[in-house]
Amino acid sequence: MMFRRIGLILVTLLFVVLLAACAQATQPVRIIHAFTAAHPSFVHTPYFVARELGFWTEEGLDVHLEWTAGSALAIQMLAAGQINFTAANHDPLIFAVHRGARMRAVFQEHTKAEFVFGVPRDSAIYTLEDLKGKNIGVSSLASGFVPFARAAFFEAGMDHQRDLNLLEVGSGATAATAITTGQVDALGLWEVAFAALENTLGHDYFRFIIPPIYDRLSCNALITSDDFIARHPDAVAGFLRGLAKGTVFVQTNPEAAVHIFYRQFPEARPHGRTDDEIMQDALHVLRSENLQRSNRNRPLQNPEGLWGFVVASELLEAQAVHYLMGTLSTKKPVEYFMSNEFIERINDFDAEAIVKLAQEFVIN
């Protein structure tokens, strides 16, 4: 009798353990992604689409989106284990790894350099050399544009410290004031920021100067820690696959993406504008962002057009430029900075089904 009772207790305990294990197995993996901006914008629309359409829920993920004051802070938070992902340019990633951080790029988000110099169309400035000693307005002296500008001046044979005169002017109305009043001779911003300024100043206001090195570099990449990769490889693949699906959707139906953005962030909707004006301004910005995210910007390095493919040579070139400038004293192998180990899994989805979903999406 006593043995039977003990056996019953053991069976009950085993049942409880199995229930707990099953519950744990079905528990969504929590992911915190931090943007390197203080506020939501159209730059982030694939994330908002992925959240709205349940792409991450399908992957068994509980994704939380946060906003931070720039890439430096986001990289610090990632290194400290406070977040699981961020999207930043290659430069802060490279510097963080050289300082001992264990993190790497696992998804190339922007597949071309997004930074350009912009001058008024009637400006006498036409070349990079013409910018020597001129006042160039940047959103912040901690902006990702700064290392790109230094690399461009260095490659052109100019002193990247003495000849490069940068002034902090923001990226919105204050930047527009700075360029229209002559406070600065040029602006150094990302293409989407220029698209937003063109909605105010006119679509033909700017003429752009693109240094040759910018054709050999990309910008934002999704970065995660080595620790998170080791503990949650399936979650890494699922998060990035959901983002790839969101990107396909936005590329297919940007108008629907605008509606989803304003539905999630109604406070961002401009006042005093008609619905058509709001949509046209938003699409002008989103078209620029979609060009940055295209999977066809690197046909030689990524001939299959795989979403998220990280081009190793671009990280090596970015590191080499900093080494030559003296901002890095050593060089590390590229596998310290990036990995394409998830690329096949990221692209393992029915892209045609996402295109069809976007085309048939009902805006209400």
ABEGO torsion letter per residue (X at the ends): XAAAAAAAAAAAAAAAAAAAAAAAAABBBBBBBBBABABBBAAAAAAAAAAAAGAAAAAGBBBBBBBBBEAAAAAAAAAAGABABBBBBAAAAAAAAAAGBBBBBABBABABBABBBBBBAABABABAAAABGBBBBBABAABAAAAAAAAAAAAAGBBAAAABBBBBAEABAAAAAAAAAGABABBBBBAAAAAAAAAAAEAAABBBBBBAAAAABBBBBBBBBAAAAAABAAAAAAAAAAAAAAAAAAAABAAAAAAAAAAABAAABBBGBBAAAAAAAAAAAAAAAAAAABAAABAAABAAGBBGBBBAAAAAAAAAAAAAAGABABBBBAAAABBAAAAAAAABBBAAAAAAAAAABBBX
